[in-house]
Amino acid sequence: MNYYFMPRIKGIDSAVTLVNFSCVETGKKSVTQHAHVTWSDGKKWQVRYLDNIEPDSIQRFTNNDLPEECDDDCSPFLFLYPEKLSNDLEILAVSDHMETVPTWRGNIQFFSKTAAVSFQGEFPGGMTKIPKGSLVSSSNMIQLSEKASTKLILPNMRLNPAKEEGRLILVKARSGEILKEEKIYTNTINVISTDGITFDPPDMLLVMTPDMVCIPMYFSHNNDFTQLSLEHTHPPSSLLVFGDVNKYQRQIKSHWLGKFFKQ
C-alpha cells in the first residue's frame, strides 16, 4: 500500500491521479477502493473520504477536491483503502493489499493554464515503518538559473502522527561548503527554496539529513509558470550494479553524515 503526496506551492495547482489496478498481473481480483486524503495535525492523522474508485478505473483529484479543513498549511497524502476509515487515526493505516513488484503506482502533477509536469511515483507504505532514518541525495539534474525558481520537495511520513523537527543541509560535494541549512518536519511535505544557490559543473549538490527518510524532488518553473520541470533523484545505491547495495548505502551515509552532523 502506498501514499501519494500533493505538494502545495503558491501560484501553481497540484493533482494526484489514483489508479485502481496493478501495473502487473497478480492473480488477485480487483475490488472497489475508497479514496481518502490524510494529513497530520501533530496529534492524530486526520482522514477524509473522497470517493469510490471502481476496479480498473482511475480518478484525478486536485487541490479543489480537498476538504476545507485541509488548508494551505496542511500536507495532504492521498491513498486507496478497501474500507472507509474513521475521521482520525492514532496510527497511520498501512496494508499489504496492494503490494506488487514493481510497486502499485499513481501520478503526482503540477499544472498551470498552459503547462503541466508529473511524477509517476509514491511514498511507499513500507517507509512509514522506519522509526527515524536518514537521507543523503545527490543531484546532477537540478536546474539552478536566474531565469528559473527551483523548490526542493521532501515528503516524509511515519506511522506516528507527531511532527518532529529535523535538520537539513545543502552542500557542495567538492568543497564541502554548506550552501543552506533548514529545519524540516516529519509527516510533512517539506518545500525548500533553492533560489540564490549556485555551483558550477561538474560539482554536485548534496542534500542531507540525519533525522528522517524523504523522497527528494526538484520542481523548477519560470515566473509565470509557463515552463515547468520536475526531477526525482534516486539514492546513491541505485548507481551500484552488483554487490551488497545496503552495505554500499551505509558507507555513503556514514561518510557524508559523519562529516557534518554529530550524532
Secondary structure as a PSIPRED ss2 file (coil, helix, strand):
# PSIPRED VFORMAT (PSIPRED V4.0)

   1 M C   1.000  0.000  0.000
   2 N E   0.000  0.000  1.000
   3 Y E   0.000  0.000  1.000
   4 Y E   0.000  0.000  1.000
   5 F E   0.000  0.000  1.000
   6 M C   1.000  0.000  0.000
   7 P C   1.000  0.000  0.000
   8 R C   1.000  0.000  0.000
   9 I C   1.000  0.000  0.000
  10 K C   1.000  0.000  0.000
  11 G C   1.000  0.000  0.000
  12 I C   1.000  0.000  0.000
  13 D E   0.000  0.000  1.000
  14 S E   0.000  0.000  1.000
  15 A E   0.000  0.000  1.000
  16 V E   0.000  0.000  1.000
  17 T E   0.000  0.000  1.000
  18 L E   0.000  0.000  1.000
  19 V E   0.000  0.000  1.000
  20 N C   1.000  0.000  0.000
  21 F C   1.000  0.000  0.000
  22 S C   1.000  0.000  0.000
  23 C C   1.000  0.000  0.000
  24 V C   1.000  0.000  0.000
  25 E C   1.000  0.000  0.000
  26 T C   1.000  0.000  0.000
  27 G C   1.000  0.000  0.000
  28 K C   1.000  0.000  0.000
  29 K C   1.000  0.000  0.000
  30 S C   1.000  0.000  0.000
  31 V C   1.000  0.000  0.000
  32 T C   1.000  0.000  0.000
  33 Q E   0.000  0.000  1.000
  34 H E   0.000  0.000  1.000
  35 A E   0.000  0.000  1.000
  36 H E   0.000  0.000  1.000
  37 V E   0.000  0.000  1.000
  38 T E   0.000  0.000  1.000
  39 W E   0.000  0.000  1.000
  40 S E   0.000  0.000  1.000
  41 D C   1.000  0.000  0.000
  42 G C   1.000  0.000  0.000
  43 K C   1.000  0.000  0.000
  44 K C   1.000  0.000  0.000
  45 W E   0.000  0.000  1.000
  46 Q E   0.000  0.000  1.000
  47 V E   0.000  0.000  1.000
  48 R E   0.000  0.000  1.000
  49 Y E   0.000  0.000  1.000
  50 L E   0.000  0.000  1.000
  51 D E   0.000  0.000  1.000
  52 N E   0.000  0.000  1.000
  53 I E   0.000  0.000  1.000
  54 E C   1.000  0.000  0.000
  55 P C   1.000  0.000  0.000
  56 D C   1.000  0.000  0.000
  57 S C   1.000  0.000  0.000
  58 I E   0.000  0.000  1.000
  59 Q E   0.000  0.000  1.000
  60 R E   0.000  0.000  1.000
  61 F E   0.000  0.000  1.000
  62 T E   0.000  0.000  1.000
  63 N H   0.000  1.000  0.000
  64 N H   0.000  1.000  0.000
  65 D H   0.000  1.000  0.000
  66 L C   1.000  0.000  0.000
  67 P C   1.000  0.000  0.000
  68 E C   1.000  0.000  0.000
  69 E C   1.000  0.000  0.000
  70 C C   1.000  0.000  0.000
  71 D C   1.000  0.000  0.000
  72 D C   1.000  0.000  0.000
  73 D C   1.000  0.000  0.000
  74 C C   1.000  0.000  0.000
  75 S C   1.000  0.000  0.000
  76 P C   1.000  0.000  0.000
  77 F E   0.000  0.000  1.000
  78 L E   0.000  0.000  1.000
  79 F E   0.000  0.000  1.000
  80 L E   0.000  0.000  1.000
  81 Y E   0.000  0.000  1.000
  82 P C   1.000  0.000  0.000
  83 E C   1.000  0.000  0.000
  84 K C   1.000  0.000  0.000
  85 L C   1.000  0.000  0.000
  86 S C   1.000  0.000  0.000
  87 N C   1.000  0.000  0.000
  88 D E   0.000  0.000  1.000
  89 L E   0.000  0.000  1.000
  90 E C   1.000  0.000  0.000
  91 I C   1.000  0.000  0.000
  92 L C   1.000  0.000  0.000
  93 A C   1.000  0.000  0.000
  94 V C   1.000  0.000  0.000
  95 S C   1.000  0.000  0.000
  96 D C   1.000  0.000  0.000
  97 H C   1.000  0.000  0.000
  98 M C   1.000  0.000  0.000
  99 E C   1.000  0.000  0.000
 100 T C   1.000  0.000  0.000
 101 V C   1.000  0.000  0.000
 102 P C   1.000  0.000  0.000
 103 T C   1.000  0.000  0.000
 104 W C   1.000  0.000  0.000
 105 R C   1.000  0.000  0.000
 106 G C   1.000  0.000  0.000
 107 N E   0.000  0.000  1.000
 108 I E   0.000  0.000  1.000
 109 Q E   0.000  0.000  1.000
 110 F E   0.000  0.000  1.000
 111 F E   0.000  0.000  1.000
 112 S C   1.000  0.000  0.000
 113 K C   1.000  0.000  0.000
 114 T C   1.000  0.000  0.000
 115 A C   1.000  0.000  0.000
 116 A E   0.000  0.000  1.000
 117 V E   0.000  0.000  1.000
 118 S E   0.000  0.000  1.000
 119 F E   0.000  0.000  1.000
 120 Q E   0.000  0.000  1.000
 121 G C   1.000  0.000  0.000
 122 E C   1.000  0.000  0.000
 123 F E   0.000  0.000  1.000
 124 P E   0.000  0.000  1.000
 125 G H   0.000  1.000  0.000
 126 G H   0.000  1.000  0.000
 127 M H   0.000  1.000  0.000
 128 T H   0.000  1.000  0.000
 129 K H   0.000  1.000  0.000
 130 I C   1.000  0.000  0.000
 131 P C   1.000  0.000  0.000
 132 K C   1.000  0.000  0.000
 133 G C   1.000  0.000  0.000
 134 S C   1.000  0.000  0.000
 135 L E   0.000  0.000  1.000
 136 V E   0.000  0.000  1.000
 137 S E   0.000  0.000  1.000
 138 S E   0.000  0.000  1.000
 139 S E   0.000  0.000  1.000
 140 N C   1.000  0.000  0.000
 141 M C   1.000  0.000  0.000
 142 I C   1.000  0.000  0.000
 143 Q C   1.000  0.000  0.000
 144 L C   1.000  0.000  0.000
 145 S E   0.000  0.000  1.000
 146 E C   1.000  0.000  0.000
 147 K C   1.000  0.000  0.000
 148 A E   0.000  0.000  1.000
 149 S E   0.000  0.000  1.000
 150 T E   0.000  0.000  1.000
 151 K E   0.000  0.000  1.000
 152 L E   0.000  0.000  1.000
 153 I E   0.000  0.000  1.000
 154 L E   0.000  0.000  1.000
 155 P E   0.000  0.000  1.000
 156 N C   1.000  0.000  0.000
 157 M C   1.000  0.000  0.000
 158 R C   1.000  0.000  0.000
 159 L C   1.000  0.000  0.000
 160 N C   1.000  0.000  0.000
 161 P C   1.000  0.000  0.000
 162 A C   1.000  0.000  0.000
 163 K C   1.000  0.000  0.000
 164 E C   1.000  0.000  0.000
 165 E E   0.000  0.000  1.000
 166 G E   0.000  0.000  1.000
 167 R E   0.000  0.000  1.000
 168 L E   0.000  0.000  1.000
 169 I E   0.000  0.000  1.000
 170 L E   0.000  0.000  1.000
 171 V E   0.000  0.000  1.000
 172 K E   0.000  0.000  1.000
 173 A C   1.000  0.000  0.000
 174 R C   1.000  0.000  0.000
 175 S C   1.000  0.000  0.000
 176 G C   1.000  0.000  0.000
 177 E C   1.000  0.000  0.000
 178 I E   0.000  0.000  1.000
 179 L E   0.000  0.000  1.000
 180 K E   0.000  0.000  1.000
 181 E E   0.000  0.000  1.000
 182 E E   0.000  0.000  1.000
 183 K E   0.000  0.000  1.000
 184 I E   0.000  0.000  1.000
 185 Y E   0.000  0.000  1.000
 186 T C   1.000  0.000  0.000
 187 N C   1.000  0.000  0.000
 188 T C   1.000  0.000  0.000
 189 I E   0.000  0.000  1.000
 190 N E   0.000  0.000  1.000
 191 V E   0.000  0.000  1.000
 192 I E   0.000  0.000  1.000
 193 S E   0.000  0.000  1.000
 194 T C   1.000  0.000  0.000
 195 D C   1.000  0.000  0.000
 196 G C   1.000  0.000  0.000
 197 I C   1.000  0.000  0.000
 198 T C   1.000  0.000  0.000
 199 F C   1.000  0.000  0.000
 200 D C   1.000  0.000  0.000
 201 P C   1.000  0.000  0.000
 202 P C   1.000  0.000  0.000
 203 D C   1.000  0.000  0.000
 204 M C   1.000  0.000  0.000
 205 L E   0.000  0.000  1.000
 206 L E   0.000  0.000  1.000
 207 V E   0.000  0.000  1.000
 208 M E   0.000  0.000  1.000
 209 T E   0.000  0.000  1.000
 210 P C   1.000  0.000  0.000
 211 D C   1.000  0.000  0.000
 212 M C   1.000  0.000  0.000
 213 V C   1.000  0.000  0.000
 214 C C   1.000  0.000  0.000
 215 I C   1.000  0.000  0.000
 216 P C   1.000  0.000  0.000
 217 M E   0.000  0.000  1.000
 218 Y E   0.000  0.000  1.000
 219 F E   0.000  0.000  1.000
 220 S E   0.000  0.000  1.000
 221 H E   0.000  0.000  1.000
 222 N C   1.000  0.000  0.000
 223 N C   1.000  0.000  0.000
 224 D C   1.000  0.000  0.000
 225 F C   1.000  0.000  0.000
 226 T C   1.000  0.000  0.000
 227 Q C   1.000  0.000  0.000
 228 L E   0.000  0.000  1.000
 229 S E   0.000  0.000  1.000
 230 L E   0.000  0.000  1.000
 231 E E   0.000  0.000  1.000
 232 H E   0.000  0.000  1.000
 233 T C   1.000  0.000  0.000
 234 H C   1.000  0.000  0.000
 235 P C   1.000  0.000  0.000
 236 P H   0.000  1.000  0.000
 237 S H   0.000  1.000  0.000
 238 S H   0.000  1.000  0.000
 239 L H   0.000  1.000  0.000
 240 L C   1.000  0.000  0.000
 241 V C   1.000  0.000  0.000
 242 F C   1.000  0.000  0.000
 243 G C   1.000  0.000  0.000
 244 D C   1.000  0.000  0.000
 245 V H   0.000  1.000  0.000
 246 N H   0.000  1.000  0.000
 247 K H   0.000  1.000  0.000
 248 Y H   0.000  1.000  0.000
 249 Q H   0.000  1.000  0.000
 250 R H   0.000  1.000  0.000
 251 Q H   0.000  1.000  0.000
 252 I H   0.000  1.000  0.000
 253 K H   0.000  1.000  0.000
 254 S H   0.000  1.000  0.000
 255 H H   0.000  1.000  0.000
 256 W H   0.000  1.000  0.000
 257 L H   0.000  1.000  0.000
 258 G H   0.000  1.000  0.000
 259 K H   0.000  1.000  0.000
 260 F H   0.000  1.000  0.000
 261 F C   1.000  0.000  0.000
 262 K C   1.000  0.000  0.000
 263 Q C   1.000  0.000  0.000
